[in-house]
Amino acid sequence: MATQEERKAETRRRLLDAAAELFAAKGVHAVSLEAVAEAADRTTGAIYAHFGGKAGLLLALLDETSREVGRNTRGALADAPDTDARLRALWHTFAEYADARDEHWMLLEHELWLHAARHPESRELLASRFAHARDLMGASWQGWADDTDRPLPVPGDDLAVLVLALLFGLEMQRRVDPAAVPDELAVTGLRLLFALTPEPARSPTS
């Protein structure tokens, strides 16, 4: 017989899975908590007990996926030998998740932004989430700069703002027009933000 903690964990998992499918397919505002509860074979009371409401449910979904993306990204970056290789790894890891049509991560990111834009009470949650991400990214990139003795073009937390804007903007364009955002163009954009210029072409030897 399952323990109370196991039953709570199962309920949480069922609610998250149901919400991920419905929010990504129909949009947060088109999905009621009753619909999520019905799809999970649970009650709306269970949603409020676990997440406090729709915004909390959506944030929990994103936090869960973001942790997984973060783990994979850190692993890819750790294996990269230099800054240029790290930027390639950063884009490819991000793009793999964004391109996976069976994953709802980026659609949910956009849904959370729309929800916060329409509901001021949710903006603080989103702002805090982005601030935490920027802090981690900025500290990591400052470490790169220290290791290579190559200063960042702007402070790490400011660079994080620009990189996040580029990644999200590229994903939005790529989702509707994949041919417009080839991998090499995305990497070039990141290199420019880090003030890394392409190596000059070598002159042919005589």
Salt bridges, closest charged atoms under 4 A:
GLU10 OE2 - ARG14 NH1 3.83
GLU10 OE2 - ARG42 NH2 3.92
ASP17 OD1 - ARG13 NH2 3.05
GLU21 OE2 - HIS104 NE2 3.68
ASP63 OD1 - ARG129 NE 3.34
GLU64 OE2 - ARG13 NH1 2.76
ASP84 OD2 - ARG88 NE 3.54
ASP84 OD1 - ARG191 NE 2.27
ASP99 OD2 - ARG174 NH2 2.72
GLU109 OE2 - ARG129 NH2 2.82
GLU171 OE1 - HIS110 NE2 2.90
GLU171 OE2 - ARG175 NE 2.72
ASP183 OD2 - HIS92 ND1 3.90
ASP183 OD1 - ARG174 NH1 2.85
GLU184 OE2 - ARG88 NH2 2.89
